[in-house]
Amino acid sequence: MDFELTDEERAIRDTARQFITREVMPLEQEALLRERRHEPGLDHSELRELQQKAKKFGFWGLSTPEEYGGMNLPAVLQSLIWTEVGRTFVQFKFGGEADNILYYANDQQKAEFLIPTIEGDRISCFAITEPGAGSDAANIKLSARPDGDDWILNGEKTFITNGNDADFVIVVAVTDREKGVRGGGTTAFLVDRAMGWRSEFIQTMGEGGPASLIFEDVRVPARNILGEIGQGFELGMKWIGKGRYLIPSNALGIAERALGMAVDYANTRETFGRKIGENQAIQWMIADSEVEIEAARWLILRAAWTVDQGWDPRHSSSMAKLFGARMVNDVVDRVMQIHGGMGYTRELPIERWYRQVRLMRIYEGTDEMQRLIISRDLLRGYTKIGGHLA
Ligand SMILES: Cc1cc2nc3c(=O)[nH]c(=O)nc-3n(C[C@H](O)[C@H](O)[C@H](O)COP(=O)(O)OP(=O)(O)OC[C@H]3O[C@@H](n4cnc5c(N)ncnc54)[C@H](O)[C@@H]3O)c2cc1C
């Protein structure tokens, strides 16, 4: 058994770490100040500039196939890099990426949607959730009915990340009520904002925020169908599946950075004439955090490795998402506790992380949905206890 990174993995991981440390972390104080004024910590043009700089470091399109100018990295390497990105709370991500399901586009759609998204010239969002259908995504109602060569879309999507900024949306609509959502009754459409949908910003406890998208008789030409008619729900599940190992990878970076801050603070802050780190109460919080971080690391890397083996990653990704999201919430909570009143202030990023990581237990499948998937796999005999080593 080999738990070591290869030389290549270590070199790429270290270069990503260097980039984040040298180019992104110095922007943190300014980002915090701006966010306190309810402005984005990093605006779109600054993000693009940083992404171009990262491109010179060799980071462009981590998951993007080489024919589109990307790196097409294995999932393990993508996971390692997302962990590095997680170390900074500046809302940075490497450029050259597009939603995984945009590769189902035909040649004309690739030119119109996929390539400009990879280049950063257009912003996409993905919409399946509705006011009446979140965890129960099969209950979506937004409808598309044919009208000549067009389709007419009516309904509402909600909680859509980037929904207020996006130039176009990949929206899953019901096209055949008889067949039902799981029976091939849904279709994904590529819909430009100019076609008439509107967005309404939703205030959340996090920085930035998702949006509701409202479709009232939005006319979409049939050439904007993504993939096949009837394939919408399947594509939606593919989109969601991707995040299930990347979200906890990101969480790992947050938890490591936050715990590092707690260790430093415990070694310097004095009460009752000695360092707080000399108290067992503080030591236990540090120890529990370290153990949970380490446990999460291996669940996440195994999920990514499962993807690289070409195996079905759903079970291992759900375990990584469930544990990783819980872990980062518990770690950040302890890190705040160790910092006492300072942890609660906006002088430090801890309260920001506290708000940010809470989302990880909710979106792209709640904790409860991950538990449902994990237990169902065992109860129905799809997976063995012990996974691939069983
Ligand atoms: C900031 C943010 C960004 C998001 N971005 C996107 C996006 O880009 N695109 C998109 O389509 N969606 C997005 N979402 C939606 C997100 O995926 C949903 O909010 C999530 O899936 C939960 O759905 P819900 O909010 O309707 O909760 P509900 O499904 O109503 O669940 C409410 C509670 O009941 C629990 N529950 C539900 N059913 C069961 C059950 N059978 N057994 C046990 N417990 C159950 C849930 O776990 C939860 O705790 C985003 C959400 C947020 C908050």
The ligand as an SDF file (V2000), in Angstrom:
LIG
                    3D

 53 58  0  0  0  0  0  0  0  0999 V2000
  -26.1570   29.0920   -1.6480 C   0  0  0  0  0  0  0  0  0  0  0  0
  -26.8210   27.9980   -2.4170 C   0  0  0  0  0  0  0  0  0  0  0  0
  -26.3940   27.7270   -3.7230 C   0  0  0  0  0  0  0  0  0  0  0  0
  -27.0400   26.7490   -4.4860 C   0  0  0  0  0  0  0  0  0  0  0  0
  -26.6810   26.5690   -5.8000 N   0  0  0  0  0  0  0  0  0  0  0  0
  -27.4810   25.8070   -6.6080 C   0  0  0  0  0  0  0  0  0  0  0  0
  -27.2730   25.7910   -8.0280 C   0  0  0  0  0  0  0  0  0  0  0  0
  -26.3320   26.4180   -8.5600 O   0  0  0  0  0  0  0  0  0  0  0  0
  -28.1280   25.0780   -8.8070 N   0  0  0  0  0  0  0  0  0  0  0  0
  -29.1850   24.3720   -8.2670 C   0  0  0  0  0  0  0  0  0  0  0  0
  -29.9430   23.7700   -9.0360 O   0  0  0  0  0  0  0  0  0  0  0  0
  -29.3990   24.3500   -6.9170 N   0  0  0  0  0  0  0  0  0  0  0  0
  -28.5740   25.0580   -6.0850 C   0  0  0  0  0  0  0  0  0  0  0  0
  -28.8120   25.0900   -4.7200 N   0  0  0  0  0  0  0  0  0  0  0  0
  -29.9250   24.3200   -4.1720 C   0  0  0  0  0  0  0  0  0  0  0  0
  -29.5100   23.2250   -3.2140 C   0  0  0  0  0  0  0  0  0  0  0  0
  -28.9300   22.1620   -3.9190 O   0  0  0  0  0  0  0  0  0  0  0  0
  -30.7360   22.8210   -2.3870 C   0  0  0  0  0  0  0  0  0  0  0  0
  -31.0100   23.8840   -1.4890 O   0  0  0  0  0  0  0  0  0  0  0  0
  -30.5330   21.5380   -1.6210 C   0  0  0  0  0  0  0  0  0  0  0  0
  -30.4780   20.4480   -2.5000 O   0  0  0  0  0  0  0  0  0  0  0  0
  -31.6310   21.2820   -0.5800 C   0  0  0  0  0  0  0  0  0  0  0  0
  -32.9080   21.4520   -1.1260 O   0  0  0  0  0  0  0  0  0  0  0  0
  -33.9950   22.3620   -0.3620 P   0  0  0  0  0  0  0  0  0  0  0  0
  -33.3340   23.6350   -0.0230 O   0  0  0  0  0  0  0  0  0  0  0  0
  -35.2160   22.4050   -1.2000 O   0  0  0  0  0  0  0  0  0  0  0  0
  -34.2810   21.6020    0.9790 O   0  0  0  0  0  0  0  0  0  0  0  0
  -35.3930   20.4440    1.1690 P   0  0  0  0  0  0  0  0  0  0  0  0
  -35.2140   19.4250    0.1030 O   0  0  0  0  0  0  0  0  0  0  0  0
  -36.7170   21.0520    1.3150 O   0  0  0  0  0  0  0  0  0  0  0  0
  -34.9310   19.8200    2.5530 O   0  0  0  0  0  0  0  0  0  0  0  0
  -35.2070   20.4290    3.8120 C   0  0  0  0  0  0  0  0  0  0  0  0
  -34.5980   19.5380    4.8950 C   0  0  0  0  0  0  0  0  0  0  0  0
  -35.2370   18.2650    4.8950 O   0  0  0  0  0  0  0  0  0  0  0  0
  -34.2790   17.2560    4.7000 C   0  0  0  0  0  0  0  0  0  0  0  0
  -34.8920   16.1840    3.9280 N   0  0  0  0  0  0  0  0  0  0  0  0
  -35.5160   16.2940    2.7340 C   0  0  0  0  0  0  0  0  0  0  0  0
  -35.9460   15.0920    2.3200 N   0  0  0  0  0  0  0  0  0  0  0  0
  -35.5580   14.1980    3.2660 C   0  0  0  0  0  0  0  0  0  0  0  0
  -35.6600   12.7890    3.4080 C   0  0  0  0  0  0  0  0  0  0  0  0
  -36.2540   12.0250    2.4850 N   0  0  0  0  0  0  0  0  0  0  0  0
  -35.1340   12.2180    4.5110 N   0  0  0  0  0  0  0  0  0  0  0  0
  -34.5170   12.9760    5.4510 C   0  0  0  0  0  0  0  0  0  0  0  0
  -34.3760   14.2940    5.3760 N   0  0  0  0  0  0  0  0  0  0  0  0
  -34.8920   14.9070    4.2930 C   0  0  0  0  0  0  0  0  0  0  0  0
  -33.1260   17.9180    3.9750 C   0  0  0  0  0  0  0  0  0  0  0  0
  -31.9180   17.1970    4.1350 O   0  0  0  0  0  0  0  0  0  0  0  0
  -33.1200   19.2610    4.6680 C   0  0  0  0  0  0  0  0  0  0  0  0
  -32.4580   19.1260    5.8960 O   0  0  0  0  0  0  0  0  0  0  0  0
  -28.1190   25.9960   -3.9200 C   0  0  0  0  0  0  0  0  0  0  0  0
  -28.5050   26.2380   -2.5890 C   0  0  0  0  0  0  0  0  0  0  0  0
  -27.8850   27.2300   -1.8540 C   0  0  0  0  0  0  0  0  0  0  0  0
  -28.3690   27.4730   -0.4380 C   0  0  0  0  0  0  0  0  0  0  0  0
  1  2  1  0
  2  3  1  0
  2 52  2  0
  3  4  2  0
  4  5  1  0
  4 50  1  0
  5  6  2  0
  6  7  1  0
  6 13  1  0
  7  8  2  0
  7  9  1  0
  9 10  1  0
 10 11  2  0
 10 12  1  0
 12 13  2  0
 13 14  1  0
 14 15  1  0
 14 50  1  0
 15 16  1  0
 16 17  1  0
 16 18  1  0
 18 19  1  0
 18 20  1  0
 20 21  1  0
 20 22  1  0
 22 23  1  0
 23 24  1  0
 24 25  2  0
 24 26  1  0
 24 27  1  0
 27 28  1  0
 28 29  2  0
 28 30  1  0
 28 31  1  0
 31 32  1  0
 32 33  1  0
 33 34  1  0
 33 48  1  0
 34 35  1  0
 35 36  1  0
 35 46  1  0
 36 37  1  0
 36 45  1  0
 37 38  2  0
 38 39  1  0
 39 40  1  0
 39 45  2  0
 40 41  1  0
 40 42  2  0
 42 43  1  0
 43 44  2  0
 44 45  1  0
 46 47  1  0
 46 48  1  0
 48 49  1  0
 50 51  2  0
 51 52  1  0
 52 53  1  0
M  END
$$$$
